[in-house]
Amino acid sequence: MFLTKVFLAVRRRTARSSSPALDGLLSREQLDRILERERARSDRSGEVFSLAVFTVGKAKTDLEVMAHLAGILRRRLRLTDDAGRLDKRRIGVVLPATPASGAWTVIDDVCVCVPAGLPLPDCEVYCYPSYWPGEQDADVGKEPVETGEKWSARAMEALFVQRLPLWKRSLDVLGSSLGLLFLAPLFAVVAAAVKLTSPGPVFFRQKRSGLGGKEFVMWKFRAMSADAEARKMELLPLNEQDGPAFKIRNDPRVTRLGRILRATSIDELPQLWNVLRGEMSLVGPRPLPCAETVACRGWLRRRLDVTPGLTCFWQVQGRSKVSFAEWVRMDVKYIRSRSLATDAKLLLITVPAVFSRKGAS
């Protein structure tokens, strides 16, 4: 017993002496809470904030750099700034009310203080709110993303993403596999009906925004005429949905068969393939077309924190009858309450909601 205690004491002392002194750095959990707080503050005020990230390698000298960085940051940062460990090799510094240019100034000042002979860390900057490619009217203070300029910055939305828990991915694989297997006869009938009733392909494929805004191709049975996308611009003045989303009742592009497919949501069933591929989940916020996602600003992009899905609160409680802001609030409600029980409940009430055609258009 005594020898065991001595062994453990020596082991702890050795571990402490072999690891860099990183006193004063926040834990990953603490840093995540601060990032969430600053995002909420930015969503309200519109003021940009940044995250400066320092990354070191695995060599012993790189670990020494980590220790020196911790000391430099304790001396260099303002009282309003917070530094913490993102992981074993990365330190993140939250810089409130600071655009990318200011974050790079902090990085330059810190790197100058790294002792000669030690390798410099790799550095990058994330900004929020971010200016995404495709946005033409960047707000004052926003920084371009991945421009190649010295003061470039990445979109911070990617840091807030929540990966699929094992239970959720397991449910998705099981549910989508069984769905594709047992619905195969229905798929064949619908595919033949689509082909026979209107010219054009059986499936409609469109780029949608997934987890963290990453693009993927979503599949549907074609419920509209083959030139539907080309005719969208002429129908924009008839849009009945506020915000960036586009929805109109009695859409003239919808085929006769398409009205039945949309009313029963049968046109959405091919998305079980997206679920099986991991691009979507059975339950989650509905993915928007990429152009509509780009038009979302601030807190409206919180729906990108999780993997999009086939159904969510909006499908069973509101659909086209609510404002876009309320739609996103429903998605945020799901993100905050995501659990096996919530998913099971939403899947169970989706079927009667679809057959009742509540809010469908």
PEZIKA-V787845 format. One record per backbone hydrogen bond with DSSP energy under -1.0 kcal/mol. NH is the residue of the N-H (numbers start at 1). CO is the residue of the C=O. Records with the same first field share a line. If there is no record, write none. Layout:
BEGIN
NH=CO  CO
END
This chain:
BEGIN
5=1
6=2
7=3
8=4
9=5
10=6
11=7
12=8
13=9
14=10
15=11
16=12
17=13
18=14
25=22
26=83
31=27
32=28
33=29
34=30
35=31
36=32
37=33
38=34
39=35
40=36
41=37
42=38
43=39
44=40
45=41
46=42
49=128
50=95
51=126
52=93
53=124
54=91
55=122
56=89
63=59
64=60
65=61
66=62
67=63
68=64
69=65
70=66
71=67
72=68
73=69
74=70
75=71
76=72
77=73
81=78
82=94
84=92
85=26
86=90
87=90
91=54
92=84
93=52
94=82
95=50
103=99
104=100
105=101
106=102
107=103
108=104
109=105
110=106
111=107
112=108
114=111
118=115
122=55
124=53
126=51
127=154
128=49
131=143
135=132
142=139
146=153
152=149
153=144
154=125
156=127
159=156
160=157
162=305
169=165
170=166
171=167
172=168
173=169
174=170
175=171
176=172
177=173
178=174
179=175
180=176
181=177
182=178
183=179
187=183
188=184
189=185
190=186
191=187
192=188
193=189
194=190
195=191
196=192
197=193
198=194
204=220
206=218
208=216
209=288
210=214
212=304
213=210
214=211
216=208
218=206
220=204
221=267
222=202
225=253
228=225
231=227
235=232
238=235
239=236
240=247
254=251
255=223
259=255
261=257
262=258
263=259
264=260
266=261
267=261
268=265
269=266
271=268
272=269
273=270
275=271
276=272
277=273
278=275
279=274
280=274
281=308
284=311
290=207
293=289
294=290
295=291
296=293
300=297
301=298
302=299
304=301
305=302
309=285
310=281
311=282
316=312
317=313
318=314
319=314
320=359
321=318
322=319
327=323
328=324
329=325
330=326
331=327
332=328
333=329
334=330
335=331
336=332
337=333
343=339
344=340
345=341
346=342
347=343
348=344
349=345
350=346
353=349
354=350
355=351
356=352
358=353
360=357
END
